[in-house]
Amino acid sequence: MREQSNPKFLEHACIATRMIDKRRQLFDLQETFHVEKKNHDAKLAILKQKEDEYERQDMEFQKKLIHFENNNKESAYTRATQRLAEETKLCVAIDNDIAIILKLLEEKKAEEKRLAELLKRCTTGSDVLDEYELPMNEPCRETRMTESV
């Protein structure tokens, strides 16, 4: 770019010279703008490349994120299914234990009832023994019967 002409020189110059000087100034400005435009276009091209690279990286990241989420959901589903199976097995085992304990409870209640009746019969039998004054070390008849069974 050339330096601008001295305004004092142009004061005494003819109109044609002044117009030529204005055209030269306009041409210099056009050259400056053209150079700046090239610089801006180069910067814009670099920015466009970076933007394309960022978009590509973003797409890769989104694909990886989707893949990770799918794997995470699948693994969570698998863990939940395994936990459900374990809990089901545990519930079945507990139900079996409860059934066994209830059966034992019923057996114990029946035995308690039987023993209560036997005790009642033995008590009434001991009253009879008292009447006949049998020796105390002989067991009552019902006791002998249950022992033989």
Backbone as CSV, one residue per row, in Angstrom:
resi,resn,N_x,N_y,N_z,CA_x,CA_y,CA_z,C_x,C_y,C_z
1,MET,0.846,-1.171,0.000,0.000,0.000,0.000,0.891,1.234,0.000
2,ARG,0.527,2.177,-0.799,1.310,3.409,-0.919,0.838,4.425,0.102
3,GLU,1.746,5.359,0.396,1.350,6.434,1.314,0.406,7.377,0.600
4,GLN,-0.443,7.998,1.353,-1.375,8.937,0.736,-0.596,10.198,0.312
5,SER,-1.069,10.778,-0.738,-0.348,11.941,-1.294,-0.526,13.158,-0.396
6,ASN,0.377,14.036,-0.538,0.390,15.248,0.261,-0.756,16.153,-0.190
7,PRO,-1.665,16.553,0.725,-2.793,17.398,0.313,-2.340,18.759,-0.236
8,LYS,-1.185,19.258,0.192,-0.713,20.558,-0.305,-0.361,20.467,-1.779
9,PHE,0.150,19.305,-2.158,0.501,19.096,-3.557,-0.755,19.132,-4.428
10,LEU,-1.847,18.560,-3.891,-3.062,18.470,-4.669,-3.834,19.807,-4.723
11,GLU,-3.496,20.723,-3.855,-4.207,21.997,-3.870,-3.948,22.761,-5.169
12,HIS,-2.757,22.632,-5.689,-2.399,23.378,-6.887,-2.486,22.527,-8.138
13,ALA,-2.836,21.217,-7.949,-2.902,20.316,-9.098,-4.234,20.490,-9.809
14,CYS,-4.243,20.048,-11.025,-5.481,20.145,-11.791,-6.465,19.066,-11.366
15,ILE,-7.648,19.181,-11.825,-8.714,18.271,-11.435,-8.393,16.858,-11.885
16,ALA,-7.845,16.657,-13.019,-7.511,15.321,-13.524,-6.503,14.655,-12.604
17,THR,-5.520,15.414,-12.134,-4.512,14.853,-11.234,-5.167,14.458,-9.910
18,ARG,-6.057,15.319,-9.447,-6.764,14.985,-8.204,-7.602,13.710,-8.366
19,MET,-8.255,13.575,-9.500,-9.053,12.370,-9.748,-8.175,11.137,-9.829
20,ILE,-7.025,11.282,-10.467,-6.096,10.143,-10.541,-5.642,9.781,-9.129
21,ASP,-5.358,10.775,-8.308,-4.934,10.513,-6.926,-6.063,9.809,-6.148
22,LYS,-7.302,10.240,-6.349,-8.443,9.604,-5.675,-8.598,8.161,-6.150
23,ARG,-8.408,7.945,-7.454,-8.489,6.587,-7.982,-7.395,5.704,-7.395
24,ARG,-6.176,6.285,-7.258,-5.075,5.534,-6.663,-5.404,5.192,-5.215
25,GLN,-5.986,6.144,-4.487,-6.371,5.886,-3.093,-7.447,4.782,-3.023
26,LEU,-8.382,4.876,-3.965,-9.428,3.856,-4.026,-8.827,2.491,-4.350
27,PHE,-7.894,2.459,-5.289,-7.221,1.211,-5.650,-6.447,0.666,-4.447
28,ASP,-5.750,1.547,-3.717,-5.016,1.104,-2.517,-5.979,0.514,-1.470
29,LEU,-7.119,1.176,-1.289,-8.109,0.653,-0.343,-8.629,-0.706,-0.809
30,GLN,-8.867,-0.819,-2.119,-9.331,-2.103,-2.638,-8.283,-3.198,-2.412
31,GLU,-7.035,-2.870,-2.625,-5.950,-3.847,-2.370,-5.922,-4.242,-0.891
32,THR,-6.055,-3.250,-0.008,-6.046,-3.510,1.427,-7.234,-4.407,1.814
33,PHE,-8.397,-4.051,1.300,-9.574,-4.868,1.587,-9.426,-6.273,1.017
34,HIS,-8.822,-6.365,-0.191,-8.615,-7.679,-0.806,-7.670,-8.538,0.052
35,VAL,-6.612,-7.953,0.554,-5.664,-8.676,1.418,-6.352,-9.082,2.725
36,GLU,-7.095,-8.138,3.316,-7.813,-8.455,4.557,-8.860,-9.543,4.317
37,LYS,-9.503,-9.483,3.127,-10.494,-10.504,2.806,-9.826,-11.865,2.682
38,LYS,-8.651,-11.921,2.062,-7.925,-13.190,1.964,-7.589,-13.718,3.360
39,ASN,-7.118,-12.811,4.236,-6.785,-13.213,5.607,-8.030,-13.740,6.340
40,HIS,-9.122,-13.005,6.194,-10.369,-13.428,6.848,-10.883,-14.744,6.256
41,ASP,-10.757,-14.892,4.937,-11.180,-16.145,4.304,-10.326,-17.311,4.800
42,ALA,-9.037,-17.077,4.966,-8.159,-18.132,5.478,-8.549,-18.490,6.917
43,LYS,-8.789,-17.453,7.736,-9.224,-17.708,9.113,-10.563,-18.433,9.137
44,LEU,-11.477,-18.017,8.247,-12.784,-18.646,8.164,-12.659,-20.120,7.754
45,ALA,-11.761,-20.412,6.824,-11.543,-21.796,6.402,-11.020,-22.635,7.568
46,ILE,-10.088,-22.068,8.349,-9.556,-22.777,9.513,-10.667,-23.010,10.537
47,LEU,-11.465,-21.980,10.781,-12.581,-22.121,11.718,-13.598,-23.151,11.221
48,LYS,-13.838,-23.170,9.905,-14.767,-24.140,9.333,-14.230,-25.560,9.523
49,GLN,-12.920,-25.755,9.333,-12.312,-27.070,9.553,-12.461,-27.490,11.023
50,LYS,-12.199,-26.534,11.926,-12.348,-26.842,13.351,-13.794,-27.188,13.694
51,GLU,-14.734,-26.428,13.112,-16.147,-26.697,13.365,-16.524,-28.097,12.869
52,ASP,-16.048,-28.447,11.663,-16.325,-29.789,11.127,-15.729,-30.866,12.023
53,GLU,-14.516,-30.636,12.520,-13.855,-31.597,13.414,-14.645,-31.720,14.724
54,TYR,-15.091,-30.603,15.257,-15.892,-30.646,16.494,-17.213,-31.378,16.270
55,GLU,-17.849,-31.148,15.127,-19.089,-31.858,14.816,-18.838,-33.358,14.714
56,ARG,-17.727,-33.741,14.059,-17.384,-35.152,13.937,-17.134,-35.768,15.317
57,GLN,-16.377,-35.057,16.161,-16.113,-35.547,17.518,-17.404,-35.640,18.331
58,ASP,-18.283,-34.647,18.139,-19.557,-34.662,18.854,-20.393,-35.870,18.433
59,MET,-20.421,-36.173,17.144,-21.171,-37.333,16.658,-20.590,-38.632,17.243
60,GLU,-19.260,-38.735,17.262,-18.625,-39.922,17.848,-18.971,-40.029,19.330
61,PHE,-18.920,-38.903,20.027,-19.247,-38.898,21.452,-20.695,-39.326,21.679
62,GLN,-21.610,-38.812,20.861,-23.022,-39.179,21.006,-23.226,-40.675,20.749
63,LYS,-22.524,-41.214,19.733,-22.628,-42.653,19.460,-22.115,-43.458,20.646
64,LYS,-20.971,-43.051,21.203,-20.421,-43.756,22.359,-21.354,-43.650,23.559
65,LEU,-21.946,-42.472,23.742,-22.877,-42.269,24.852,-24.098,-43.172,24.713
66,ILE,-24.646,-43.245,23.518,-25.800,-44.113,23.270,-25.414,-45.571,23.510
67,HIS,-24.253,-45.974,23.015,-23.774,-47.347,23.224,-23.594,-47.626,24.716
68,PHE,-23.008,-46.673,25.426,-22.810,-46.842,26.873,-24.141,-46.960,27.597
69,GLU,-25.098,-46.099,27.251,-26.411,-46.147,27.895,-27.110,-47.476,27.624
70,ASN,-27.003,-47.969,26.383,-27.612,-49.259,26.059,-26.966,-50.379,26.864
71,ASN,-25.631,-50.359,26.939,-24.932,-51.386,27.724,-25.306,-51.275,29.192
72,ASN,-25.394,-50.043,29.682,-25.734,-49.824,31.086,-27.140,-50.342,31.379
73,LYS,-28.090,-50.086,30.476,-29.452,-50.566,30.653,-29.481,-52.092,30.614
74,GLU,-28.727,-52.675,29.663,-28.705,-54.130,29.560,-28.088,-54.754,30.803
75,SER,-27.004,-54.176,31.294,-26.368,-54.741,32.484,-27.256,-54.540,33.709
76,ALA,-27.945,-53.424,33.797,-28.867,-53.197,34.910,-30.017,-54.193,34.840
77,TYR,-30.508,-54.452,33.634,-31.579,-55.429,33.457,-31.090,-56.822,33.862
78,THR,-29.881,-57.165,33.460,-29.314,-58.475,33.811,-29.153,-58.593,35.320
79,ARG,-28.611,-57.550,35.951,-28.447,-57.577,37.414,-29.800,-57.697,38.106
80,ALA,-30.786,-56.972,37.620,-32.116,-57.026,38.230,-32.730,-58.416,38.062
81,THR,-32.536,-59.019,36.901,-33.053,-60.365,36.663,-32.378,-61.370,37.588
82,GLN,-31.068,-61.248,37.747,-30.351,-62.146,38.653,-30.826,-61.956,40.092
83,ARG,-30.983,-60.704,40.498,-31.466,-60.421,41.848,-32.861,-61.009,42.061
84,LEU,-33.712,-60.888,41.044,-35.067,-61.437,41.125,-35.011,-62.951,41.287
85,ALA,-34.159,-63.613,40.521,-34.044,-65.068,40.620,-33.553,-65.471,42.013
86,GLU,-32.558,-64.749,42.528,-32.043,-65.056,43.864,-33.113,-64.842,44.928
87,GLU,-33.843,-63.738,44.823,-34.895,-63.443,45.795,-36.010,-64.488,45.712
88,THR,-36.340,-64.929,44.507,-37.371,-65.949,44.335,-36.939,-67.252,44.995
89,LYS,-35.674,-67.647,44.770,-35.155,-68.864,45.406,-35.204,-68.724,46.922
90,LEU,-34.816,-67.572,47.413,-34.826,-67.340,48.857,-36.253,-67.407,49.405
91,CYS,-37.211,-66.816,48.698,-38.612,-66.857,49.139,-39.140,-68.287,49.156
92,VAL,-38.792,-69.074,48.150,-39.232,-70.471,48.107,-38.633,-71.224,49.290
93,ALA,-37.350,-71.005,49.557,-36.704,-71.681,50.689,-37.359,-71.276,52.010
94,ILE,-37.645,-69.993,52.162,-38.292,-69.514,53.395,-39.698,-70.104,53.515
95,ASP,-40.439,-70.158,52.388,-41.780,-70.759,52.419,-41.707,-72.231,52.825
96,ASN,-40.707,-72.946,52.309,-40.537,-74.352,52.690,-40.229,-74.473,54.180
97,ASP,-39.350,-73.608,54.662,-39.016,-73.624,56.096,-40.252,-73.320,56.942
98,ILE,-41.049,-72.362,56.505,-42.270,-72.012,57.245,-43.218,-73.206,57.263
99,ALA,-43.378,-73.891,56.122,-44.265,-75.057,56.066,-43.775,-76.139,57.023
100,ILE,-42.464,-76.382,57.056,-41.903,-77.397,57.958,-42.143,-77.003,59.407
101,ILE,-41.909,-75.734,59.720,-42.091,-75.261,61.098,-43.560,-75.342,61.505
102,LEU,-44.469,-74.987,60.597,-45.894,-75.086,60.905,-46.308,-76.541,61.132
103,LYS,-45.770,-77.446,60.319,-46.066,-78.868,60.498,-45.562,-79.339,61.859
104,LEU,-44.343,-78.938,62.209,-43.789,-79.301,63.520,-44.632,-78.712,64.653
105,LEU,-45.092,-77.481,64.458,-45.928,-76.838,65.461,-47.219,-77.624,65.666
106,GLU,-47.840,-78.024,64.551,-49.072,-78.815,64.656,-48.801,-80.138,65.364
107,GLU,-47.694,-80.780,65.013,-47.341,-82.046,65.674,-47.122,-81.837,67.168
108,LYS,-46.434,-80.758,67.517,-46.170,-80.473,68.934,-47.463,-80.157,69.676
109,LYS,-48.380,-79.419,69.029,-49.663,-79.123,69.670,-50.451,-80.410,69.885
110,ALA,-50.440,-81.295,68.864,-51.157,-82.566,69.000,-50.534,-83.401,70.120
111,GLU,-49.199,-83.417,70.163,-48.525,-84.165,71.232,-48.833,-83.559,72.594
112,GLU,-48.868,-82.220,72.648,-49.186,-81.552,73.914,-50.604,-81.916,74.354
113,LYS,-51.525,-81.920,73.402,-52.912,-82.267,73.717,-52.982,-83.718,74.199
114,ARG,-52.287,-84.613,73.505,-52.276,-86.017,73.892,-51.687,-86.187,75.278
115,LEU,-50.586,-85.471,75.542,-49.950,-85.573,76.857,-50.837,-84.975,77.951
116,ALA,-51.564,-83.905,77.617,-52.476,-83.306,78.593,-53.583,-84.291,78.942
117,GLU,-54.134,-84.978,77.920,-55.164,-85.980,78.176,-54.608,-87.141,78.991
118,LEU,-53.399,-87.559,78.629,-52.765,-88.656,79.355,-52.515,-88.266,80.799
119,LEU,-52.069,-87.029,80.995,-51.835,-86.541,82.348,-53.139,-86.504,83.133
120,LYS,-54.199,-86.090,82.457,-55.506,-86.033,83.102,-55.953,-87.443,83.492
121,ARG,-55.774,-88.414,82.583,-56.150,-89.788,82.882,-55.274,-90.354,84.007
122,CYS,-53.996,-89.998,83.947,-53.087,-90.486,84.990,-53.450,-89.879,86.327
123,THR,-53.866,-88.630,86.328,-54.257,-87.986,87.569,-55.494,-88.668,88.120
124,THR,-56.464,-88.923,87.266,-57.653,-89.620,87.727,-57.303,-91.048,88.105
125,GLY,-56.344,-91.630,87.441,-55.892,-92.972,87.788,-55.177,-92.995,89.110
126,SER,-54.448,-91.933,89.422,-53.753,-91.904,90.708,-54.745,-91.783,91.843
127,ASP,-55.883,-91.158,91.593,-56.937,-91.102,92.608,-57.452,-92.510,92.885
128,VAL,-57.612,-93.299,91.830,-58.063,-94.673,91.986,-57.013,-95.469,92.747
129,LEU,-55.768,-95.225,92.422,-54.682,-95.921,93.107,-54.693,-95.590,94.592
130,ASP,-54.988,-94.342,94.863,-55.040,-93.942,96.260,-56.136,-94.718,96.993
131,GLU,-57.231,-94.962,96.304,-58.325,-95.705,96.924,-57.925,-97.141,97.210
132,TYR,-57.230,-97.762,96.284,-56.843,-99.160,96.465,-55.516,-99.303,97.157
133,GLU,-54.825,-98.214,97.355,-53.537,-98.159,98.008,-52.537,-99.093,97.342
134,LEU,-52.394,-98.921,96.030,-51.391,-99.681,95.288,-50.046,-99.005,95.492
135,PRO,-48.991,-99.726,95.329,-47.668,-99.112,95.478,-47.466,-98.031,94.416
136,MET,-46.750,-96.977,94.785,-46.587,-95.809,93.915,-45.598,-96.033,92.781
137,ASN,-44.738,-97.016,92.896,-43.770,-97.185,91.832,-44.343,-97.959,90.652
138,GLU,-45.552,-98.463,90.739,-46.181,-99.097,89.593,-46.830,-98.017,88.734
139,PRO,-46.534,-97.991,87.452,-47.174,-96.984,86.609,-48.635,-97.332,86.369
140,CYS,-49.398,-96.306,86.017,-50.801,-96.529,85.766,-50.990,-97.292,84.466
141,ARG,-52.180,-97.863,84.279,-52.449,-98.729,83.152,-52.260,-98.005,81.812
142,GLU,-52.710,-96.754,81.705,-52.604,-96.007,80.452,-51.143,-95.767,80.102
143,THR,-50.322,-95.543,81.122,-48.909,-95.309,80.868,-48.275,-96.588,80.355
144,ARG,-48.640,-97.698,80.939,-48.090,-98.971,80.466,-48.519,-99.221,79.020
145,MET,-49.733,-98.837,78.681,-50.230,-99.060,77.333,-49.482,-98.204,76.319
146,THR,-49.191,-96.961,76.664,-48.490,-96.076,75.754,-47.048,-96.490,75.607
147,GLU,-46.446,-97.030,76.664,-45.070,-97.475,76.596,-44.933,-98.681,75.705
148,SER,-45.907,-99.550,75.724,-45.844,-100.748,74.907,-46.082,-100.442,73.426
149,VAL,-46.716,-99.323,73.133,-47.010,-98.972,71.751,-45.832,-98.408,71.104
